[in-house]
Amino acid sequence: MSFNTFGHLFRVTTFGESHGVAIGCVVDGCPPRIALTEADIQPYLDKRRPGQSRFTTQRREPDQVKILSGVFIDEATGEQVTTGTPIALVIDNVDQRSKDYSDIKDKYRPGHADYTYDAKYGIRDYRGGGRQSARETATRVAAGAIARKIVPGMTVRGALIQMGKHGIERARWNWDEVERNPFFCPDAEQAKFFEAYLDDIRKRGSSVGAVIEIVAEGVPVGLGAPIYGKLDGDLAAALMGINAVKGVEIGAGFAAAAFSGEENADEIRMGNDGKPVFLSNHAGGILGGISTGQPVVCRFAVKPTSSILTPRRTVDRYGAETEISTKGRHDPCVGIRAVPIGEAMVACVIADHYLRQRGQMGETPAWPFARA
Ligand SMILES: Cc1cc2nc3c(=O)[nH]c(=O)nc-3n(C[C@H](O)[C@H](O)[C@H](O)COP(=O)(O)O)c2cc1C
């Protein structure tokens, strides 16, 4: 199976499947002499790790990352740093229960990728979904931790802003709350509501979708290229590449269609520091595929987990009609654990464009220009 690599200069190739020996990735193109140890990566994996609350799957994956290559001790500082060579990261799979899946091995879960994998490849690793499982996304989170170190001063944060039909109150947005509740929700009041709401869904053996917002701050102006290298295009592809994502928006997104030109215009003034100040950010920090220097804002919609207890009509791989009810261990709302994955994908894309900008332009031109 090909197409397991993304990025141009910051290039990530992932490998492994849910119930194999291990999963991992190779990060190629990371600049040398960046301090990097496993402790820089592990906290992000811990955020994505299952089994941390009753609202996520009870699989017990410690998700301990090992750096296999691409780092060395810098004698001058005694610090472990990147060497500019491929960084291989590996995470062992330790909590496989393949028997959980044996009674559905020939049946296709509606909403899952069982049918399409079978129809395309003629073979399917049904144990935990094999390569279609979101287990693979742990390796992207590990790569994202490295990407965060590449763009100086950049922070990438994510939050769950809607579960099912229930959105947050944006006036109550508090980034500190994201770390305090099991939903990565920035609205404490709505997070309380989500507890009872999701408990009910989980007990009924059902599932629900979510919307996640990712905000990257400290993104320099000028990243991204017109036409086929648009920053927003690459972000959309990266976020759509996350399992169960069915929609991506940048800035005002679909709401922009209902704005007037006046409402949509992010008016510009000059700031005291000689840089432009945008009076709003409907563009989500990207114009013409190029970053404006404002926060880059993306949202993505995650569908409800397709593995549910409630019986659904389906067919098996021999063409017989049947029913399916998925009993294994599943997240009632996979959107929760998608938050650190979305952050990682955004960090990887921006790091890649940062290196591309440096490669093509060297220094970004000094703006504003002197009149001739
Ligand atoms: C963090 C995360 C965990 C997931 N866990 C499950 C799961 O336990 N059961 C399930 O049916 N789908 C799960 N999914 C979604 C499937 O991986 C996904 O729906 C499937 O691969 C089909 O791909 P598609 O939905 O992108 O079309 C998860 C997704 C994410 C982001």
The ligand as a MOL file (V3000), in Angstrom:
LIG
                    3D

  0  0  0     0  0            999 V3000
M  V30 BEGIN CTAB
M  V30 COUNTS 31 33 0 0 0
M  V30 BEGIN ATOM
M  V30 1 C -9.0080 9.0550 17.7580 0
M  V30 2 C -9.8960 8.2040 16.8890 0
M  V30 3 C -10.3170 6.9730 17.3620 0
M  V30 4 C -11.1560 6.1680 16.6000 0
M  V30 5 N -11.6140 4.9880 17.1200 0
M  V30 6 C -12.5750 4.3090 16.4510 0
M  V30 7 C -13.2000 3.1830 17.0390 0
M  V30 8 O -12.8780 2.7710 18.1630 0
M  V30 9 N -14.1620 2.5440 16.3290 0
M  V30 10 C -14.5570 2.9820 15.0770 0
M  V30 11 O -15.4480 2.4010 14.4750 0
M  V30 12 N -13.9740 4.0360 14.4930 0
M  V30 13 C -13.0020 4.7200 15.1410 0
M  V30 14 N -12.4360 5.8230 14.5550 0
M  V30 15 C -12.8240 6.1870 13.1810 0
M  V30 16 C -12.3080 5.2090 12.1290 0
M  V30 17 O -10.9150 5.0480 12.2180 0
M  V30 18 C -12.7140 5.7030 10.7320 0
M  V30 19 O -14.0620 6.0480 10.7100 0
M  V30 20 C -12.4580 4.6270 9.6980 0
M  V30 21 O -11.0780 4.4480 9.5310 0
M  V30 22 C -13.0640 4.9610 8.3260 0
M  V30 23 O -12.4750 6.1050 7.7910 0
M  V30 24 P -13.2920 7.4380 7.5180 0
M  V30 25 O -14.2750 7.6010 8.6190 0
M  V30 26 O -12.2330 8.5180 7.5310 0
M  V30 27 O -13.9720 7.3060 6.1970 0
M  V30 28 C -11.5640 6.6210 15.2930 0
M  V30 29 C -11.1220 7.8650 14.8170 0
M  V30 30 C -10.2940 8.6580 15.6000 0
M  V30 31 C -9.8730 10.0030 15.0770 0
M  V30 END ATOM
M  V30 BEGIN BOND
M  V30 1 1 1 2
M  V30 2 1 2 3
M  V30 3 2 2 30
M  V30 4 2 3 4
M  V30 5 1 4 5
M  V30 6 1 4 28
M  V30 7 2 5 6
M  V30 8 1 6 7
M  V30 9 1 6 13
M  V30 10 2 7 8
M  V30 11 1 7 9
M  V30 12 1 9 10
M  V30 13 2 10 11
M  V30 14 1 10 12
M  V30 15 2 12 13
M  V30 16 1 13 14
M  V30 17 1 14 15
M  V30 18 1 14 28
M  V30 19 1 15 16
M  V30 20 1 16 17
M  V30 21 1 16 18
M  V30 22 1 18 19
M  V30 23 1 18 20
M  V30 24 1 20 21
M  V30 25 1 20 22
M  V30 26 1 22 23
M  V30 27 1 23 24
M  V30 28 2 24 25
M  V30 29 1 24 26
M  V30 30 1 24 27
M  V30 31 2 28 29
M  V30 32 1 29 30
M  V30 33 1 30 31
M  V30 END BOND
M  V30 END CTAB
M  END
